[in-house]
Amino acid sequence: MYYSGAFIPYVVLVVASLVLGLGTQWYIKHEFKKYSLVPSGFNATGASVARTMMDTNGAANVGIKRISGELTDNFDPRDNCLHLSDANFSEGSVASVAVSCHEAGHAVQTAKLYMPSRVRSALVPVVNLASAAWIYVFLAGVLLNVSGMTVLAIWLYAFTFLFHIVTLPVEIDASRRGLAFLKANAPAGFDYNGAKKVLIAAALTYVAAAMVSALQLLYLLGSSRSRN
């Protein structure tokens, strides 16, 4: 199918990106705030529940660190540590244990050599370089009217798009592992559906990022073809 800048003008791309980005951020914060007021019943913090999940799933050697911010949680294979934001580290709400177990799911993926996670990790240095360079290569190609440079820029950006696509199954699997642990180990009365809603909202941020990346790639392809 043929795409051109006429059909995907840059202003539409910018508006769509803002709507998707702000919309998903509002939704995840709304769901997190809602279920941060609901006790999990674990009588334990998010960090403690994540510790138990990792200890029983082959990731006992993974550390846990507290970091500042809201929803800044992540697992970093470089230091083999789970980094949990203030609320999720120290509180025991449904939202806190859900997010903590999702991040613990990433640690378990690494421990079990989950292939999509390994692929994503391998792509990180390439994507970091490509995402920093593509815009300069593209602008240089436009200003100098060198079509080869714009094509190179599109290929560089394609690595960013590929990274977003590879990220989706990794994030979905981490949530699946976290929810499976909660379903099997949560106390009676635990709001499993609430935990699921929090993680679905979080997953939508990655879906939105992939959609924005796809729109950007289509725009670049259309712009390149319109110049030829």
C-alpha positions as CSV (number, residue, x, y, z in Angstrom):
1,M,0.0,0.0,0.0
2,Y,1.2,3.5,-0.8
3,Y,1.6,6.0,1.9
4,S,2.5,9.6,1.4
5,G,2.9,12.7,3.5
6,A,-0.4,14.0,2.1
7,F,-2.2,11.1,3.9
8,I,-0.2,11.2,7.1
9,P,0.7,14.8,7.6
10,Y,3.1,15.5,10.4
11,V,0.6,17.5,12.4
12,V,-1.7,14.4,12.5
13,L,1.3,12.4,13.7
14,V,2.0,14.9,16.5
15,V,-1.6,15.1,17.6
16,A,-2.0,11.3,17.6
17,S,1.2,10.8,19.6
18,L,0.0,13.3,22.2
19,V,-3.4,11.8,22.5
20,L,-2.1,8.2,22.8
21,G,0.7,9.2,25.1
22,L,-1.3,11.5,27.5
23,G,-4.3,9.2,27.3
24,T,-2.4,6.1,28.4
25,Q,-0.5,7.9,31.0
26,W,-3.7,9.3,32.5
27,Y,-5.2,5.8,32.5
28,I,-2.3,4.0,34.2
29,K,-2.2,6.7,36.9
30,H,-5.9,6.6,37.4
31,E,-5.9,2.8,37.8
32,F,-2.9,2.8,40.0
33,K,-4.3,5.5,42.3
34,K,-7.6,3.6,42.5
35,Y,-6.1,0.3,43.5
36,S,-3.4,1.8,45.7
37,L,-6.2,2.5,48.1
38,V,-7.2,-1.2,48.2
39,P,-5.3,-3.4,50.7
40,S,-3.9,-6.6,49.1
41,G,-4.4,-8.6,52.3
42,F,-0.8,-9.9,52.0
43,N,0.2,-8.2,55.2
44,A,3.5,-7.5,53.3
45,T,4.9,-4.8,51.1
46,G,5.3,-4.9,47.4
47,A,9.1,-5.5,47.9
48,S,8.4,-8.5,50.2
49,V,5.9,-10.1,47.8
50,A,8.3,-9.6,44.9
51,R,11.1,-11.1,47.0
52,T,9.0,-14.2,47.6
53,M,8.0,-14.5,43.9
54,M,11.6,-14.3,42.8
55,D,12.9,-16.7,45.5
56,T,10.4,-19.3,44.5
57,N,10.9,-18.9,40.7
58,G,14.7,-19.3,40.3
59,A,15.7,-15.6,40.8
60,A,16.8,-15.6,44.4
61,N,20.0,-13.9,43.5
62,V,18.3,-10.8,42.3
63,G,18.5,-7.8,44.6
64,I,15.8,-5.2,45.4
65,K,16.5,-1.5,45.6
66,R,14.2,1.5,46.4
67,I,14.2,4.4,44.0
68,S,12.5,7.7,44.0
69,G,9.5,8.7,41.8
70,E,6.2,7.4,40.9
71,L,5.8,4.3,38.6
72,T,9.6,4.4,38.0
73,D,9.8,0.7,38.7
74,N,12.1,-1.5,36.6
75,F,14.3,-4.6,36.5
76,D,17.9,-3.9,35.3
77,P,19.8,-7.0,34.3
78,R,23.0,-4.9,34.3
79,D,23.1,-4.8,38.1
80,N,20.7,-7.7,38.5
81,C,18.4,-5.7,40.7
82,L,14.7,-4.9,41.0
83,H,14.2,-1.2,41.4
84,L,10.9,-0.3,43.0
85,S,9.5,3.2,43.4
86,D,8.7,4.5,46.9
87,A,5.1,3.4,47.1
88,N,5.5,0.0,45.6
89,F,8.6,-0.8,47.7
90,S,7.0,0.1,51.0
91,E,3.2,-0.3,50.7
92,G,1.1,-3.4,50.4
93,S,-1.9,-2.2,48.3
94,V,-3.2,-4.2,45.3
95,A,-1.5,-1.8,42.9
96,S,1.8,-2.0,44.7
97,V,2.0,-5.8,44.8
98,A,0.8,-6.1,41.2
99,V,3.4,-3.7,39.8
100,S,6.1,-5.3,42.0
101,C,5.3,-8.8,40.8
102,H,5.3,-7.6,37.2
103,E,8.8,-6.3,37.6
104,A,9.7,-9.6,39.4
105,G,8.4,-11.3,36.3
106,H,11.2,-9.6,34.3
107,A,13.7,-10.9,36.8
108,V,12.3,-14.4,36.4
109,Q,12.5,-14.1,32.6
110,T,16.2,-13.3,32.8
111,A,16.8,-16.2,35.2
112,K,15.0,-18.6,32.9
113,L,16.7,-17.3,29.8
114,Y,13.3,-16.2,28.2
115,M,14.2,-15.7,24.6
116,P,12.2,-12.6,23.7
117,S,13.7,-10.9,26.8
118,R,17.2,-11.9,25.6
119,V,16.5,-10.5,22.1
120,R,15.3,-7.2,23.6
121,S,18.4,-6.9,25.8
122,A,20.6,-7.6,22.7
123,L,18.8,-4.8,20.8
124,V,19.3,-2.2,23.5
125,P,22.8,-0.9,22.4
126,V,21.8,-0.9,18.7
127,V,18.5,0.9,19.4
128,N,20.2,3.5,21.7
129,L,22.5,4.4,18.8
130,A,19.9,4.3,16.1
131,S,17.3,6.3,18.1
132,A,19.9,9.0,18.8
133,A,21.2,9.2,15.2
134,W,18.2,8.7,12.9
135,I,16.8,12.3,13.1
136,Y,20.2,13.9,12.3
137,V,20.7,11.6,9.4
138,F,17.2,12.2,8.1
139,L,17.5,16.0,8.4
140,A,20.9,16.0,6.7
141,G,19.4,13.9,3.9
142,V,16.6,16.4,3.4
143,L,18.8,19.5,3.6
144,L,21.4,18.1,1.3
145,N,18.8,16.4,-0.9
146,V,20.6,13.0,-0.6
147,S,18.0,10.3,-0.9
148,G,20.5,7.7,0.4
149,M,20.7,9.4,3.7
150,T,17.0,9.6,4.2
151,V,16.8,5.9,3.4
152,L,19.5,5.2,6.0
153,A,17.6,7.2,8.5
154,I,14.5,5.2,7.9
155,W,16.4,2.0,8.4
156,L,17.8,3.4,11.7
157,Y,14.4,4.3,12.9
158,A,13.1,0.9,11.9
159,F,15.3,-0.6,14.7
160,T,13.4,1.6,17.2
161,F,10.1,0.3,15.8
162,L,11.4,-3.3,16.0
163,F,12.4,-2.7,19.6
164,H,8.8,-1.6,20.5
165,I,7.4,-4.7,18.8
166,V,9.8,-7.0,20.6
167,T,9.0,-5.3,23.9
168,L,5.2,-6.1,23.8
169,P,5.5,-9.9,24.3
170,V,8.1,-9.3,27.0
171,E,5.9,-7.0,29.0
172,I,2.8,-9.2,28.5
173,D,4.7,-12.3,29.7
174,A,6.0,-10.4,32.8
175,S,2.5,-9.5,33.7
176,R,1.3,-13.1,33.0
177,R,4.0,-14.4,35.4
178,G,3.2,-11.9,38.1
179,L,-0.6,-12.5,37.9
180,A,0.0,-16.3,38.0
181,F,2.0,-15.9,41.2
182,L,-0.7,-13.7,42.7
183,K,-3.5,-16.0,41.8
184,A,-1.7,-19.0,43.3
185,N,-0.4,-17.3,46.5
186,A,-2.7,-14.3,47.3
187,P,-4.8,-14.5,50.5
188,A,-8.6,-15.0,50.3
189,G,-10.3,-11.8,49.2
190,F,-7.4,-10.5,47.2
191,D,-8.7,-8.3,44.4
192,Y,-7.2,-10.2,41.5
193,N,-9.3,-8.4,38.9
194,G,-8.0,-5.1,40.3
195,A,-4.4,-6.3,39.9
196,K,-5.1,-7.3,36.4
197,K,-6.6,-3.9,35.5
198,V,-3.5,-2.2,36.8
199,L,-1.2,-4.3,34.7
200,I,-3.4,-4.0,31.6
201,A,-3.3,-0.2,32.0
202,A,0.5,-0.4,32.2
203,A,0.7,-2.7,29.1
204,L,-1.3,-0.1,27.2
205,T,1.5,2.4,27.5
206,Y,3.7,0.0,25.5
207,V,1.0,-0.6,23.0
208,A,0.6,3.2,22.5
209,A,4.4,3.6,22.1
210,A,4.4,0.9,19.4
211,M,1.5,2.6,17.6
212,V,3.2,6.0,17.7
213,S,6.4,4.4,16.4
214,A,4.5,2.7,13.6
215,L,2.9,6.0,12.6
216,Q,6.3,7.7,12.6
217,L,7.7,5.0,10.4
218,L,4.9,5.3,8.0
219,Y,5.3,9.0,7.8
220,L,9.0,8.7,7.1
221,L,8.3,6.1,4.4
222,G,5.7,8.4,2.8
223,S,8.0,11.4,3.0
224,S,10.8,9.5,1.4
225,R,8.7,8.2,-1.5
226,S,7.1,11.7,-2.1
227,R,10.6,13.0,-2.8
228,N,11.5,10.3,-5.3
